[in-house]
Amino acid sequence: MAAAAAVVTPSGLEDGVSRSRGDGAGEVVVERGPGAAYHMFVVMEDLVEKLKLLRYEEELLRKNNLKPPSRHYFALPTNPGEQFYMFCTLAAWLINKAGRPFEQPQEYDDPNATISNILSELRLFGRTADFPPSKLKSGYGEHVCYVLDCLAEEALKYIGFTWKRPTYPMEELEEETVPEDDAELTLNKVDEEFVEEETDNEENFIDLNVLKAQTYRLDMNESAKQEDILESTTDAAEWSLEVERVLPQLKVTIRTDNKDWRIHVDQMHQHKSGIESALKETKGFLDKLHNEISRTLEKIGSREKYINNQLEHLVQEYRAAQAQLSEARERYQQGNGGVTERTRLLSEVTEELEKVKQEMEEKGSSMTDGAPLVKIKQSLTKLKQETIQMDIRIGVVEHTLLQSKLKEKSNMTRDMHATVIPESTIGSY
């Protein structure tokens, strides 16, 4: 594992990107390559590896009951609210791991204040952040990956982590054991070994170049000797034992390259011959099937014509019955329309008849009912009683008035016939 080779600038671009001045406006025009849009995925993968080195799973995720982010969590938009909270939590934890005190942000804190605090801490580490803080509010993107990657690098520097060169393990070639039945090397066995080599990807083989070099050295040594009469001094039994001992190592495996055009050509020829042989056999079956289908279609056509000729009069009768049925349906529709209209008129007449009956019943009940007459008689009796009471009251009032008039008249007469007039009364005049 190695860190990202390119240094990411605050604007999310790699160093070395060509820049040019815009004409007239004086603004810097940044020319980004076609792969710049995918660079944040590389930065995010490196960030995940750095977080694993900082043991964030044990120290952060398990304590806060958080799910581990994916390798492209902050590079793609999934849930902006959740991503922003995860970004603030990771940033605060990395700042604390880098030796700077920073309070863990809460869910209801002001996002602008939290972002400004994170950027201020980033600038204190000597990193540049020349992009607007609103780029971090979404919780994903190249700027979020850049900030977290810078904080992770500062945390690794603080704990003293250094990158080392990778060490590759040494691969040892295992000797291949071959059963005694494979002592002879035939063409069929070579083909089978080719197939096994392609399927099993065996690594143990004898290099032909090494064999050629050894053979060349042996030839040179033999040619350097004096040319004497060749006479064998080796025992046949020992020779057989040596052959049996060395025989498993004499297996020669020629590795085939699947990218070689000759192999593809051979495969094409094999497939072509297989297709041609299969086509000959298949073509016969297809022709036979085509002939059978053609004969069947001809039989069906002739049977259809025969049936049409035999049932022509029935078809004509059926058509005439269909015409009569359509005419009957039309007459039914017309009659049904007249019935509907007459039903409506009947309902209206019935309603009027019900109203007339109700009015007649009300008038008959009013003519035969004696309750109003009884009420009139009671009212007349009550009026007579009230008239008698009023006459009594009038007589009492007249008597009282007559008594008062007679009393007043007697008083006046008495006053007129008085003969003695007091003197005090005369002198006063």
Beta strands, then each sheet from edge to edge (+ up, - down):
strand 1: 19-21
strand 2: 28-30
sheet 1: 1+ 2-
end
